[in-house]
Structure formats: C-alpha cells, structure tokens
Amino acid sequence: MLKIKEIKFDSDEERQVACWLNECEKAGFVDRVLYHAVEYQLSDRIADEKGRFLLHGHKYSPDFVFCLKTPLKPFQKFFKYRKNIVIDVKGSFSKYHDQKSFSLNQKWTYARYGVYVQKVIPEKLFKATFVPEACRYTKKRGQLVKKYLGCKVVGDWIGK
C-alpha cells in the first residue's frame, strides 16, 4: 500500500491515481504497487572516437508499476490484461508538450525492453471504473467534484 501522505508526487493527477491504486489494492484487484521504482536506460552517453562528449544518455522512469490480480473487464479496457502493468499518468491538458516526450519514451521503452507503458488519464480511468473517495470532494469546500457526479465508488463498482 502506498503511503500517500509521505510521498511527494510530481502532479495532482499522480496523487489521484495513487489513491485509486490504494483502493484497488484494498479490494484485492492489484498488489505490489510501486511509485517511480523502475528506471529504464534508453540511451547511453555518446562520445566521439577520441572520447569527447557528444550526447547525454537518456533515462526514463514511468510513474507506477503494479501487478493486476484479476481480469476484470473495465481493467481490460485500459490495461489489455497483462499481469504486470506499467503506467505513466498524464493530465487531460499539458502546456509543456509532455505527450510528445511520453510517446517517444513509450516507443523506446517497448523497443529496447519489451515493456509497454500505458498512458493513463485519471478522469477517463475514474469514469470507466470508479472514483477514489479521496478524489470525490474538493479540497477547500469539501463539495462533490462536478465532473465525477455520475461516477461510481469502489463499493458500487464491485457490487457490494
């Protein structure tokens, strides 16, 4: 189980997905959830024939790695049922062109290591599965977040 209060996430979207993964782990859908635990060396430092520096090496660390324990249909929509899932969380909008760099890292990681990195947008994931309790309410006023009004919570989603 991720200790969300002790982790400094890179974005609010990553924190939201961590909350979702914790609820999945409590419900028994996933286990071995890790945050920024894997790093892929996609290219080595490059030097010329005299050993002079030409290009930096490139490393990539996806956001989460976890093990899917059950082939639930809504998970299959997002994760194409593989046992070990590697994801990178993206917001629905980015002013820093993250999509282009993610696409290159995704292709490079697959070509070099055979690891498919799945892009996850929290809002789409939550609407297809469930919204974690920690994400249903606004931080300041404690009101329900409007975009998640029609979404299920984990208990409704699994039929309890």
N, C-alpha and C positions, 0 to 999 in steps of 0.2 A: 504494500500500500504506500502510495506517495504521501509524504508529509508536506502537504501543500503550503502550510503556513511557514515552513522553514526554507522553501525553495524560492529563489528569485528568478521568476520566469522572464523570458525575453519579451513577451507580449501578454495582453489580457486574454487573447484567444488561446494561447498555450495553457494558461491557468484554467480556462473553461474546459478544455479537452482533458486536462489532468483531473478535474472534478468528475467529468464523465467517465474516465477510466477507473477512478476510485469506486464509483457506484457500480460499474460493470464488474469490478473485482469483488466487491461485497456480494453481488448477486451470483457470482460463480461463473461469469461468462469469460473472463480473462484472468491471467495471472502473470507474474514476473514483469510487471510494468517498470520500465526504466526511462529516465529522462536524460537526454544528452549523454548517453552512456557509450555510444558507439561512434567511432571516428574512422572515416574512410580516407585513405591517402589516394587521391585521384591522379595526382601527377607529382613526380619528384622534381627537385630543384634541377635546373638545367644550366650547364656551363659549356663553354666552347672547348675546343681541343687543348687549349692552354690552361684550362681550369678556371677561367674567368667567368664570373657570374653573368648569366643571360636572363633567366626567368625564375621566379619564385615557384616553389611547389604549391600544390593546392590540396587542402583537406576539407572534408565535408562531414558535418555531424547532424543527422536528422534529429527531430525533436523527441520522438518516443519510439520505443521498441516494446512489444508485448506479445504474449502468447494467447491466441484465441483458443478457448477450450471447447466451444460448441458451434456448429454450423448453422446459426440462426439466419433465416432469410434476410432480414434487414441488414445484418452484418455482411452477408454475401454481396449485397448491392454495393457496398463501399469497399470491402476488402477481398472480394473474389475468392473466398475461403482458402486461405493459406494458414498454416499453423502459426508461423512467426510473422508478425506484422510490423513493418517499419513505416512510420508516418512522419510527415512534415506538415505542420499546421500553418495555414495561410488565412488571413482575413479576407473579407469579400472585396476590400479595396486596399491598394498599397501605392503610395506616392513614390516609392523607391525602386520600382520595377523588379520586385522580388520574383515575379512569375518567370521572367526570362532566366534569371540565375538559377531558380529552382529547376526549371525544365532542363537546363544543361547539367546540373548536378544529378538529377534523376536519371538521365540517359547515361551519363558517365559512370554512375554507381552500378547501374544494371550491366553495362558493357564490361566493366572491369571486374566486378564481384558477383554478378548474377543476382543481385539484391534489388527487388523492386521497391521503390519508395513511393508510398501512396500519399497524394496531396489530400488534406482534409480541411474543409471549411466548416467551422463549428456550427454555424446556422443551418447548413444543409444536413449535417450529421444529426443534429438535435431534432430537426423536423422529420427525418426518416426513422429515428429511433425514439429517444426520449431526451428531455432536458434535465440536467442535474439540478437538484434542489438549490445548490449554491449559486446557480445562474438564473434562476427564475425571477428573482427580485432585484430591483435597482439598489445600488449601494447606498445612496443618500436618503431616499424616502421610503425604501422598503416596499415599493409598489411592484406589481407584476410587470415584467418586461413585455411590452405590447407585441413584439414580433414572435414571442413564444406562447401567446394566449391559447392557441389551439393545440399545442404540443402536449404529449403525454409525459408523465413522470415514470420512473422505472417500475414502480409497483403496478401501474396501469398497463405498461408495455408488456410485462411478463405475465399479466393476468392474475395478479394477487389482489 
